[in-house]
Amino acid sequence: MKKWIEAARLRTLPLSVSGIIVGSSYAYYKGHDNWKIVVLALLTTLFFQILSNFANDYGDGVKGTDNENRVGPKRAIQSGAISVSQMKRAIFITSLLSLLSAVALIYVAFGKKDFGYSLLFFFLGIASIVAAIKYTVGKGAYGYSGFGDVFVFIFFGLVSVLGSNFLFAKQFDWLLVLPAISIGMLSVAVLNLNNMRDIENDKNSGKNTLVVKMGLISAKQYHHFLVFTPLLLMLLFSVLTKTSVIPVLITSFVMIKHIKVVNKAQTYKDFDPELKKVALGTFLLSLLFFVFLVLLRHH
C-alpha cells in the first residue's frame, strides 16, 4: 500500500482540486446548493490527478527519462517498487474509476433533461482521461514536445473552474474567466518549477519541455509572469464582483517570498521545495476564496 500511496504523489492533490473549490464556491455565492456535485467533482478530479501521476510514472519510466540523475523524488517504476505491468493495470483501473465518477457527476448535475450538456461533459471527461495519459505515454506524448503548459492551463484552470461552476449554474459567467485563468497559470507555475528542477535530466533524455526549449534564465522570467499575473487577475475579479481582496493579499505574501527564492536558486535542487509552496499557495488561495464567499453570502 505504501508504494502505491507514494506513486499517487499525494502532494499534487491539493493543487488539482483548487479549481473545483473556486468554481463551486462562486456557484454557492450565487445561490446554488448541491453538496453531491461538490463531492463528485472533487472525487473525479482526484481520480484524474492520480491517473496522471501513474501515467507519468509509467511514461517516463518506460522511456528511461527517470534515471539515477533525477533531482526530484524517486518514481515507482524507476526505483523498481512497482513493475511496468502493475502500473499498466493501475492506469486502466484508475481510468475506469475516473470515468464512472465522471458519469455519476454528470447524472447528478444534469439528470435526464439536459442531454446536450451531459454529452459535452462526457466528452470533457474522456478528454481529461486521454490528456492525463498522453502527457508522457506513447510516441506523441505532448509533455515531450513542450505542450504540457498548455494542457495544464486548460484542464487545471479553464475546465476545472468554469466546468465545475457550470455544473451548478447551467450557464457561463464571463467574470469567472479571471479566476479560471489565475488557477490555470498558477498550476502551470508548478509544472514550470518541476521542469526547471529537471532541465538537465530532461535535456539528456530528449524530453523537450518549454524550459528545455527556452533555457533557465528565460524560464525564471516566464515564472514571474505565471505567478504575478494570476494575483492581478484575482484582484481585478474581487473589485469587479465587490468581493473580498483579502485572499489575494494573503496569497501575495506567500508568492513574493517564493519568487525571491526562485531568483536566488543556484542549484536544481533549490527548485524542489518551491513546488510544494506554489501548490499549497494556490490551494490556500482557493480555500480563502471559498471562506470569504461563504461569509459574504450569509452576511
C-alpha positions as CSV (number, residue, x, y, z in Angstrom):
1,M,0.0,0.0,0.0
2,K,2.8,2.4,0.9
3,K,4.4,2.2,-2.6
4,W,1.1,2.9,-4.3
5,I,0.5,5.9,-2.0
6,E,3.9,7.2,-3.0
7,A,3.2,6.6,-6.7
8,A,-0.1,8.5,-6.3
9,R,2.1,11.5,-5.2
10,L,-0.3,13.0,-2.6
11,R,1.4,16.3,-2.6
12,T,0.0,17.0,-6.0
13,L,-3.6,16.5,-5.0
14,P,-4.4,19.9,-3.2
15,L,-3.5,21.8,-6.4
16,S,-5.7,19.6,-8.5
17,V,-8.8,20.4,-6.5
18,S,-8.2,24.2,-6.3
19,G,-10.1,24.9,-9.5
20,I,-13.1,22.8,-8.3
21,I,-13.1,24.7,-5.0
22,V,-13.1,28.1,-6.8
23,G,-15.8,27.2,-9.3
24,S,-18.1,25.6,-6.7
25,S,-17.5,28.4,-4.2
26,Y,-18.7,31.0,-6.7
27,A,-21.7,28.9,-7.6
28,Y,-22.6,28.7,-3.9
29,Y,-22.1,32.5,-3.6
30,K,-24.6,32.9,-6.5
31,G,-27.2,30.8,-4.6
32,H,-26.6,27.3,-6.0
33,D,-26.6,24.5,-3.4
34,N,-25.8,20.9,-4.2
35,W,-23.3,19.1,-2.0
36,K,-23.4,15.9,-4.2
37,I,-22.0,17.9,-7.1
38,V,-19.2,19.2,-4.9
39,V,-18.3,15.7,-3.6
40,L,-18.4,14.0,-7.0
41,A,-16.5,16.9,-8.7
42,L,-13.7,16.7,-6.1
43,L,-13.6,12.8,-6.3
44,T,-13.5,12.9,-10.2
45,T,-10.7,15.4,-10.2
46,L,-8.7,13.4,-7.6
47,F,-9.0,10.3,-9.8
48,F,-7.8,12.3,-12.9
49,Q,-4.8,13.6,-10.9
50,I,-3.8,10.1,-9.6
51,L,-4.3,8.7,-13.1
52,S,-2.0,11.4,-14.4
53,N,0.6,10.6,-11.8
54,F,0.5,6.9,-12.5
55,A,0.7,7.6,-16.3
56,N,3.6,10.0,-15.8
57,D,5.5,7.4,-13.8
58,Y,4.8,4.8,-16.4
59,G,5.6,7.0,-19.4
60,D,8.9,8.4,-18.1
61,G,9.9,5.0,-16.6
62,V,9.4,3.1,-19.9
63,K,11.1,5.9,-21.9
64,G,14.1,5.9,-19.5
65,T,13.6,9.6,-18.6
66,D,13.7,8.8,-14.9
67,N,17.3,7.8,-14.3
68,E,19.7,8.0,-11.3
69,N,20.5,11.7,-12.1
70,R,16.9,12.8,-11.5
71,V,16.7,15.5,-8.9
72,G,13.1,15.1,-7.8
73,P,11.5,12.3,-5.7
74,K,12.1,8.7,-6.8
75,R,9.5,7.3,-9.1
76,A,7.9,3.9,-8.6
77,I,9.0,2.2,-11.9
78,Q,12.4,3.9,-11.8
79,S,13.1,2.5,-8.3
80,G,11.6,-0.9,-9.1
81,A,8.9,-0.6,-6.4
82,I,6.2,-1.2,-8.9
83,S,6.6,-3.2,-12.2
84,V,5.6,-1.9,-15.6
85,S,2.7,-4.4,-15.8
86,Q,1.4,-3.5,-12.4
87,M,1.4,0.2,-13.3
88,K,-0.4,-0.5,-16.6
89,R,-3.1,-2.3,-14.6
90,A,-3.3,0.6,-12.2
91,I,-3.7,3.1,-15.1
92,F,-6.6,1.0,-16.5
93,I,-8.4,0.7,-13.1
94,T,-7.9,4.4,-12.3
95,S,-9.2,5.4,-15.8
96,L,-12.3,3.3,-15.2
97,L,-12.9,4.8,-11.8
98,S,-12.4,8.3,-13.2
99,L,-15.0,7.6,-15.9
100,L,-17.5,6.1,-13.5
101,S,-17.1,9.1,-11.2
102,A,-17.5,11.5,-14.1
103,V,-20.7,9.8,-15.3
104,A,-22.2,9.9,-11.8
105,L,-21.3,13.6,-11.6
106,I,-22.9,14.3,-14.9
107,Y,-26.1,12.5,-14.0
108,V,-26.4,14.3,-10.6
109,A,-25.8,17.7,-12.3
110,F,-28.0,17.4,-15.4
111,G,-30.2,14.4,-14.9
112,K,-32.1,13.2,-18.0
113,K,-33.3,16.5,-19.3
114,D,-30.1,18.3,-20.4
115,F,-28.8,15.7,-22.8
116,G,-26.6,18.2,-24.7
117,Y,-24.8,19.3,-21.6
118,S,-24.4,15.7,-20.4
119,L,-22.8,14.8,-23.8
120,L,-20.5,17.8,-23.7
121,F,-19.3,16.9,-20.2
122,F,-18.9,13.2,-21.0
123,F,-16.6,14.2,-23.9
124,L,-14.7,16.5,-21.5
125,G,-14.3,13.6,-19.1
126,I,-12.9,11.4,-21.9
127,A,-10.6,14.3,-23.0
128,S,-9.4,14.6,-19.4
129,I,-8.5,10.9,-19.2
130,V,-6.7,11.0,-22.6
131,A,-4.8,14.2,-21.6
132,A,-3.8,12.6,-18.3
133,I,-2.3,9.6,-20.0
134,K,-0.9,11.2,-23.1
135,Y,1.3,13.6,-21.2
136,T,4.2,11.2,-21.1
137,V,2.8,7.9,-22.6
138,G,3.2,7.0,-26.3
139,K,5.2,8.3,-29.2
140,G,3.1,11.5,-29.4
141,A,3.4,12.4,-25.7
142,Y,2.8,16.1,-25.6
143,G,4.9,16.6,-22.4
144,Y,7.9,15.7,-24.5
145,S,7.3,18.4,-27.1
146,G,6.7,21.4,-24.8
147,F,2.9,21.4,-24.8
148,G,2.5,20.4,-21.1
149,D,2.0,24.0,-20.1
150,V,-1.0,24.4,-22.5
151,F,-2.8,21.3,-21.3
152,V,-2.2,22.1,-17.6
153,F,-3.6,25.6,-18.2
154,I,-6.7,24.3,-20.0
155,F,-7.6,21.4,-17.7
156,F,-6.4,22.7,-14.3
157,G,-7.7,26.2,-14.9
158,L,-10.4,26.7,-17.5
159,V,-12.1,23.3,-17.5
160,S,-11.8,22.9,-13.7
161,V,-13.1,26.4,-12.6
162,L,-15.6,27.1,-15.5
163,G,-16.7,23.5,-15.8
164,S,-17.4,23.0,-12.1
165,N,-19.3,26.2,-11.9
166,F,-21.4,25.3,-15.0
167,L,-22.4,22.0,-13.3
168,F,-24.3,24.1,-10.8
169,A,-25.4,27.2,-12.7
170,K,-26.0,25.7,-16.2
171,Q,-24.8,29.0,-17.7
172,F,-21.5,30.6,-18.4
173,D,-20.3,33.5,-16.2
174,W,-17.7,35.7,-18.1
175,L,-16.3,37.2,-14.8
176,L,-15.3,33.7,-13.7
177,V,-12.8,33.6,-16.6
178,L,-10.5,35.7,-14.4
179,P,-10.1,33.2,-11.5
180,A,-10.1,30.3,-14.1
181,I,-7.0,31.9,-15.8
182,S,-5.4,32.5,-12.4
183,I,-5.7,28.9,-11.2
184,G,-4.6,27.7,-14.6
185,M,-1.5,29.9,-14.6
186,L,-0.5,29.0,-11.0
187,S,-0.8,25.3,-11.9
188,V,1.5,25.9,-14.9
189,A,3.9,27.7,-12.5
190,V,4.1,24.4,-10.5
191,L,4.9,22.5,-13.7
192,N,7.4,25.2,-14.7
193,L,9.2,24.7,-11.3
194,N,9.2,20.9,-11.9
195,N,10.7,21.4,-15.4
196,M,13.4,23.9,-14.1
197,R,14.4,21.3,-11.5
198,D,14.6,18.6,-14.1
199,I,16.1,20.6,-17.0
200,E,19.4,18.7,-17.3
201,N,17.8,15.3,-17.0
202,D,15.0,16.2,-19.4
203,K,17.6,17.6,-21.9
204,N,19.6,14.4,-21.8
205,S,16.5,12.2,-22.2
206,G,15.1,14.1,-25.2
207,K,12.2,15.5,-23.2
208,N,11.8,18.9,-24.8
209,T,9.8,20.8,-22.2
210,L,9.2,24.5,-22.6
211,V,12.1,25.1,-20.0
212,V,14.5,23.0,-22.1
213,K,13.5,25.0,-25.2
214,M,13.8,28.5,-23.6
215,G,16.6,27.9,-21.1
216,L,16.8,28.5,-17.4
217,I,17.1,32.3,-17.4
218,S,14.0,32.8,-19.7
219,A,12.2,30.1,-17.6
220,K,12.7,32.2,-14.5
221,Q,11.3,35.3,-16.2
222,Y,8.4,33.2,-17.5
223,H,7.8,32.1,-13.9
224,H,7.4,35.7,-12.8
225,F,4.7,36.1,-15.4
226,L,3.0,32.9,-14.3
227,V,2.9,33.9,-10.6
228,F,2.2,37.6,-10.7
229,T,-0.5,37.8,-13.5
230,P,-2.9,35.5,-11.5
231,L,-2.7,37.7,-8.5
232,L,-3.5,40.8,-10.5
233,L,-6.4,39.0,-12.2
234,M,-7.8,37.8,-8.9
235,L,-7.6,41.3,-7.6
236,L,-9.5,42.6,-10.6
237,F,-12.1,39.9,-10.1
238,S,-12.5,40.9,-6.4
239,V,-13.0,44.5,-7.4
240,L,-15.5,43.8,-10.2
241,T,-17.6,41.4,-8.1
242,K,-17.2,43.6,-5.0
243,T,-16.0,40.6,-3.0
244,S,-13.0,40.4,-0.6
245,V,-9.4,41.2,-1.7
246,I,-8.0,39.5,1.5
247,P,-7.5,36.1,-0.1
248,V,-5.3,37.7,-2.9
249,L,-3.4,39.8,-0.4
250,I,-2.6,36.9,1.9
251,T,-1.5,34.7,-1.1
252,S,0.6,37.5,-2.4
253,F,2.9,37.4,0.7
254,V,3.5,33.7,0.1
255,M,4.2,34.2,-3.7
256,I,6.5,37.2,-3.3
257,K,8.6,35.2,-0.8
258,H,8.6,32.3,-3.2
259,I,9.8,34.4,-6.2
260,K,12.7,35.7,-4.1
261,V,13.9,32.1,-3.6
262,V,13.5,31.2,-7.3
263,N,15.6,34.3,-8.2
264,K,18.4,33.2,-5.9
265,A,18.2,29.5,-6.9
266,Q,21.7,28.3,-7.6
267,T,21.2,24.5,-8.0
268,Y,18.4,22.4,-9.5
269,K,17.6,21.0,-6.0
270,D,16.7,24.6,-4.9
271,F,13.5,24.4,-7.0
272,D,12.1,21.2,-5.5
273,P,10.8,22.6,-2.1
274,E,9.2,25.5,-4.1
275,L,6.8,23.2,-5.9
276,K,5.0,22.5,-2.6
277,K,4.9,26.2,-1.8
278,V,3.2,27.2,-5.0
279,A,0.9,24.2,-5.0
280,L,-0.2,24.8,-1.4
281,G,-0.3,28.6,-2.0
282,T,-2.8,28.0,-4.8
283,F,-4.8,25.7,-2.6
284,L,-4.7,28.3,0.2
285,L,-6.0,31.0,-2.3
286,S,-8.9,28.7,-3.3
287,L,-9.8,27.9,0.3
288,L,-9.7,31.6,1.3
289,F,-11.8,32.4,-1.8
290,F,-14.3,29.8,-0.5
291,V,-14.4,31.1,3.1
292,F,-14.9,34.7,2.1
293,L,-17.6,34.0,-0.4
294,V,-19.5,31.8,2.1
295,L,-19.2,34.7,4.7
296,L,-20.4,37.2,2.1
297,R,-23.4,35.1,1.1
298,H,-24.5,34.8,4.7
299,H,-23.7,38.4,5.6
